[in-house]
């Protein structure tokens, strides 16, 4: 659903700025493992790994979503990969739409995103070599405990959204072409809520998931969020997950290595090394444990290897096992 950028429907910039600064300066609720000083043995191991890695492949750019940053997933997984491989990862956490554009422009070596149709287009166009499923969770509609639009009583997500519209209840949208925003637009279309004014209480933040959740918490508003980021920020927002789980809310994350045939400067071997690491059984196990102790449920469920990989324009010398989402 495309909306005119009416200033009346946008969060005041001072509010977004204040919340963003609070996020940066405060200790967040996301898992945030503290770096440990390397032992002499670890330092030698890192030096040996770096020595085996060609200089041009000792760094890679990972364009990804704000949700994998805000949940602490990258902080939990990347340090071990960097120690083992000698490859430094530079994550660029943006909305999925922006991450996919980085891939299209050859400005990233590897993508980690959650917009299946848009991802498959990059494979079909020869920009990404493969689409490799990594993990999943679900989208939820979160809202205030008093639930004025009775979202918790709705039988379907479409019914829930129509209830929010009828009530004129405040609804926060990222409005940033992210994977979450793309899914929100598809759900609103399915509910018959298209065009300006379809959601009278709509406010667009233009920001990431964590920031948008905090805006929703301040306004006691409804919001569509991935489950992982919702849980990581639940204590800050005091919002509840109100919607029921259903197939249209399934949220699949996939890896897309950029094709060096299309962009010769792509650090394809470094990207493939990270893909291989993320698909390892031990890494998959760790993904399935992140958040479990704190929230009683993992923030993501690993699903690599559940179906044949989308071959696309894969180079067999660099190909890795994986799975294409249904």
Secondary structure, DSSP 8 states (H G I E B T S, - for coil): ------GGGB--HHHHHHHHHHHHHS--SS---------HHHHHHHHHHHHHS-GGGSEEEEEE-HHHHHTTHHHHHHHHHHHHH--EEEEEE--HHHHHHHHHTT--SEEEE--HHHHHHHHHTTSBS-BEEEEEEEEEEEE-TT-TT-GGG-SSHHHHHHHHHHHT--EEE--SS-HHHHHHHHHHHHTT--STTSSTTEEE--S-HHHHHHHHHHHT-EEEEEHHHHHHTHHHH--EE-S---GGGEEEEEEEEB-TTT-TT--HHHHHHHHHHHHSHHHHHHHTTTTHHHHSS-S-EE-TTSS--B-TT--TTT--------
